[in-house]
Amino acid sequence: MQKTIIACLIILIYLLSSPCIQAGENASSFLDIEVGARAMGMGGAYTALASDGSALYWNPAGVGWSKRPQLFSSVLSQTAGNWSGLDELSSQHYFFSVIVPVSKYGALAVGWKNFSIRDIEIRSDGSDWSSTGNMFDDQENAFYLTYAKSLIENQLAVGISLVYVQQKFTFDAAASADALGINIGMMYHVSDYVTVGIKVDDDMELKWKYGGSDTIPFKSRAGVAVHLFNNSLILSSDAEQRREWPFRLSGGAEYTLRPSLFLASTLVENSAIMLRAGIDNGFTENRYNDANLITSVNPTFGFGLNFNLNQLTLALDYSFGQYRLGNQNRINAAITF
């Protein structure tokens, strides 16, 4: 019976991810900006691992593993020094979430993803593209409402997110849009050592006040994580497919050190230090003959600290990634009650 349920879920998600229902061009690209320093320290190979506050983005099913409330926040700082003319732009990216377990009924979570670019110069549409002396901001937000539950003796978790997207250019009140969509996910512990995860983002129609519309394209992602040496070493890999993008892979590793094995202190008791490395966006094909794909493999690195203080668990994480647009630095903090 358990295998039948799991097989049906996998088939359902596979059918939902069929390319025949993919349509539209890419809009609201800020949704593709990954969340969380732990995830990105491992190259973004997190679909089968997400169980913290970033699970609202990576795989809503991971919220179902939560047994205690959690507050989560993540900040991204990105330089644009590799692109002439972009280094003067100031971009900000934040993500906040709250997870609340609801006894035997599963867990609820809410999240907010924000991206903004300030002081974009408005230029004339003439041949010289001269400055008009005016500026505008690009403001983009996504709000998540997630429900997830673990099933089959905590071996399987399923989750669903309702996502509301807003985008606004401040130079014109009509230059604003919104969209509503659904993300679904599943995570399954194949054994004590292997976990698999699948996440599907449905396409959304971004409707502008001036009457036009864009499509936020459908995206499917699958991942596997292998836990070795009593969970001290984790190896993970993700595969992603979306319309008009080549199939791509990400991979990463995390090694956990236990200071309590070397130091006798109340502060370090049951605490941990994590070291991480990964590769993000390893394209495996070039169906659109994009010459830049061969240079798009991005190395990432990171570390994390976990502290247990009485009834609280504090997690601090940092990651660094090298990308074509510029270097990315992420910091996140999570408090579990």
C-alpha positions in Angstrom: 0.0 0.0 0.0 2.8 2.4 0.9 4.6 1.8 -2.3 1.4 2.3 -4.3 0.8 5.7 -2.7 4.3 6.8 -3.3 4.3 5.6 -6.9 1.0 7.5 -7.6 2.5 10.7 -6.1 5.6 10.4 -8.3 3.5 9.7 -11.4 1.2 12.7 -10.6 4.2 15.1 -10.2 5.8 13.7 -13.4 2.6 14.3 -15.4 2.4 17.8 -14.0 6.0 18.4 -15.1 5.5 17.3 -18.6 6.9 19.7 -21.2 3.6 19.7 -23.1 2.0 22.1 -20.6 5.0 24.5 -20.4 4.3 27.8 -22.0 5.3 31.5 -22.0 8.3 33.6 -21.6 10.3 34.2 -18.4 9.0 37.0 -16.2 9.7 38.0 -12.6 13.1 36.4 -12.8 13.7 37.4 -9.2 11.8 34.2 -8.3 14.9 32.3 -9.6 17.2 33.9 -7.1 17.9 31.1 -4.7 17.3 31.4 -1.0 19.4 30.4 2.0 23.2 30.2 2.7 23.2 26.5 3.5 21.5 25.6 0.2 23.8 27.8 -1.9 26.9 26.7 0.0 26.0 23.3 -1.5 25.5 24.6 -5.0 21.7 24.8 -4.7 21.4 21.0 -4.6 18.7 21.3 -1.9 15.4 19.8 -3.1 15.9 16.6 -1.1 17.3 18.4 2.0 15.2 21.5 2.6 13.7 21.2 6.1 14.3 24.7 7.4 12.6 28.0 6.7 14.0 28.1 3.2 11.9 25.0 2.3 9.0 27.3 1.3 11.3 28.2 -1.7 13.1 24.9 -2.3 10.5 22.2 -1.6 7.3 22.9 0.4 7.2 19.3 1.5 10.2 19.9 3.8 8.0 22.1 6.0 6.2 18.8 6.9 9.3 17.5 8.8 9.1 20.4 11.3 8.3 19.5 14.9 9.1 22.9 16.5 8.4 26.5 15.5 11.1 28.3 13.5 11.9 31.9 12.4 14.2 32.1 9.4 15.8 35.0 7.6 18.2 35.3 4.6 20.0 38.2 3.0 21.8 38.2 -0.4 24.5 40.8 -1.3 25.6 40.7 -4.9 28.3 42.7 -6.7 27.9 43.6 -10.4 31.5 44.5 -11.0 31.8 42.1 -13.9 29.4 44.1 -16.1 30.2 47.6 -17.1 27.4 50.1 -16.2 25.7 47.8 -13.6 28.2 48.4 -10.8 26.4 51.6 -9.9 23.0 49.9 -9.3 22.0 49.0 -5.8 20.1 45.7 -5.5 18.7 44.1 -2.3 17.3 40.6 -1.7 15.7 39.4 1.4 13.7 36.3 2.5 11.8 35.8 5.8 9.7 32.9 6.9 7.9 31.4 9.9 7.0 27.8 10.4 4.4 26.6 12.9 3.7 22.9 13.5 0.1 22.1 14.0 0.2 19.0 16.2 -0.8 15.9 14.2 -2.2 17.9 11.4 1.1 18.9 9.8 2.7 22.3 9.7 1.9 25.8 8.3 4.3 28.4 7.1 4.3 31.9 5.7 7.2 33.6 3.9 8.1 36.8 2.1 10.7 37.1 -0.7 11.8 40.7 -1.7 14.0 41.9 -4.5 14.6 45.6 -5.4 16.9 47.7 -7.5 17.0 51.4 -6.6 17.9 54.5 -8.6 17.7 53.1 -12.1 18.4 55.9 -14.5 15.7 56.8 -17.1 17.2 57.5 -20.5 15.6 59.0 -23.6 14.4 56.7 -26.4 16.4 58.7 -29.0 19.5 57.5 -30.8 21.9 58.8 -28.1 20.1 57.3 -25.1 20.8 60.4 -23.2 19.9 60.7 -19.5 16.7 62.4 -18.5 17.9 63.1 -15.0 15.1 61.0 -13.5 15.3 57.7 -11.6 13.0 54.9 -10.8 13.0 51.7 -8.6 12.1 48.1 -9.5 10.3 46.5 -6.6 9.4 42.8 -6.6 7.7 40.7 -3.9 6.5 37.1 -3.5 4.4 36.0 -0.6 4.2 32.3 0.4 1.5 30.4 2.3 2.5 26.8 2.8 0.9 23.6 4.2 2.8 20.3 4.6 2.5 17.0 6.4 4.6 14.0 7.0 3.0 10.6 6.2 3.7 6.9 6.5 5.5 7.0 9.8 7.5 10.1 8.9 8.9 8.4 5.8 7.0 10.6 3.2 6.2 14.3 3.3 4.0 16.3 0.9 3.5 20.0 0.7 1.8 22.8 -1.2 2.4 26.5 -1.4 0.2 29.3 -2.6 2.4 32.0 -4.1 1.3 35.6 -4.7 3.7 37.7 -6.8 3.9 41.5 -7.1 6.1 43.6 -9.4 6.2 47.4 -9.7 8.2 50.0 -11.6 7.9 53.3 -9.7 8.0 55.6 -12.7 4.3 54.9 -13.6 1.4 53.7 -11.5 0.3 51.5 -14.4 3.6 49.8 -14.5 2.7 47.2 -11.8 1.5 43.6 -12.0 0.6 40.6 -9.9 0.2 36.9 -10.3 -1.0 33.9 -8.3 0.3 30.4 -8.5 0.8 27.0 -6.8 4.0 25.1 -6.0 3.8 21.4 -4.9 6.5 19.1 -3.5 7.3 15.7 -2.2 10.2 14.3 -0.1 10.7 10.6 0.6 13.2 8.8 2.8 14.1 5.8 0.7 16.3 4.5 3.5 18.2 5.8 6.5 20.9 7.0 4.1 19.0 8.2 1.0 16.3 10.9 0.6 14.7 12.0 -2.7 12.7 15.2 -3.4 10.6 16.6 -6.2 9.2 20.1 -6.6 7.0 21.6 -9.3 6.3 25.3 -9.8 3.1 25.9 -11.9 3.2 28.6 -14.5 1.7 32.0 -13.5 0.2 34.8 -15.5 1.6 38.2 -14.5 -1.1 40.7 -15.3 -0.1 44.4 -15.8 -2.4 47.2 -14.9 -1.9 48.7 -18.4 -3.5 45.6 -19.9 -0.6 43.4 -20.9 0.6 40.1 -19.4 3.7 38.0 -19.1 4.1 34.3 -18.1 6.2 33.1 -15.2 7.2 29.8 -16.7 6.6 26.3 -15.3 9.6 24.7 -13.6 10.3 21.2 -12.3 13.2 20.1 -10.0 14.2 16.8 -8.6 17.0 16.0 -6.1 18.7 13.2 -4.1 20.7 13.4 -0.9 22.9 10.7 0.5 23.8 10.7 4.2 27.1 8.9 5.1 29.2 8.3 8.2 26.4 8.7 10.8 25.2 11.8 9.0 28.5 13.6 9.2 28.8 13.8 5.4 26.0 14.7 3.0 26.2 14.5 -0.7 23.4 16.0 -2.8 22.5 16.6 -6.4 19.6 18.4 -8.2 18.3 18.4 -11.7 16.1 21.2 -13.1 14.1 21.6 -16.3 12.1 24.6 -17.5 10.9 25.9 -20.9 13.6 27.5 -23.1 16.3 26.6 -20.6 18.7 23.7 -21.1 18.6 20.8 -18.6 20.9 21.6 -15.7 22.5 19.9 -12.7 23.7 21.2 -9.4 25.7 19.3 -6.8 27.2 19.8 -3.3 28.5 18.4 -0.1 28.4 19.2 3.6 30.7 17.9 6.3 29.8 18.3 9.9 32.3 18.7 12.8 31.2 18.1 16.4 33.2 20.4 18.7 31.9 18.5 21.7 34.2 15.6 20.7 37.2 17.9 21.4 36.1 20.5 23.9 34.2 20.2 27.2 31.9 23.1 27.4 28.2 23.7 27.9 28.2 26.1 24.9 29.5 23.6 22.5 27.5 20.6 23.8 25.4 19.2 20.9 26.6 22.1 18.7 28.1 21.7 15.2 30.2 23.3 12.6 29.4 22.6 8.9 31.7 23.0 5.9 30.2 23.1 2.5 31.1 23.3 -1.2 29.2 22.9 -4.5 28.7 23.6 -8.1 25.6 25.6 -9.3 24.1 25.6 -12.8 26.1 22.9 -14.5 24.4 22.8 -17.9 24.4 19.4 -19.5 23.2 20.5 -23.0 23.3 23.5 -25.3 20.1 23.2 -27.3 20.0 27.0 -27.9 23.6 27.4 -29.0 24.4 29.8 -26.2 28.2 30.3 -26.2 28.0 31.5 -22.6 26.8 28.2 -21.3 30.3 26.6 -21.3 31.4 29.3 -18.8 28.3 29.2 -16.6 29.4 26.6 -14.1 29.5 28.4 -10.7 31.5 27.2 -7.7 30.1 27.9 -4.3 31.5 27.5 -0.7 30.1 28.1 2.7 30.0 27.2 6.4 27.5 27.0 9.2 27.3 27.1 13.0 24.6 25.4 15.1 24.2 26.1 18.8 21.7 24.5 21.3 20.9 26.9 24.1 18.5 25.4 26.5 15.2 25.0 24.5 16.5 27.1 21.6 18.5 26.1 18.5 20.3 28.9 16.7 21.7 28.3 13.2 24.0 30.8 11.4 25.1 30.2 7.8 27.2 31.9 5.2 27.9 31.1 1.5 29.9 32.6 -1.3 29.4 32.0 -5.0 31.2 33.1 -8.2 28.8 34.0 -11.0 29.0 35.7 -14.4 27.1 38.8 -13.1 29.2 39.1 -10.0 30.1 37.4 -6.7 27.2 36.5 -4.3 27.4 36.5 -0.5 24.5 35.1 1.5 23.9 35.1 5.2 21.0 33.5 7.0 19.9 33.0 10.6 17.3 30.6 12.0 15.9 30.2 15.5 14.1 27.0 16.4 12.0 27.1 19.6 
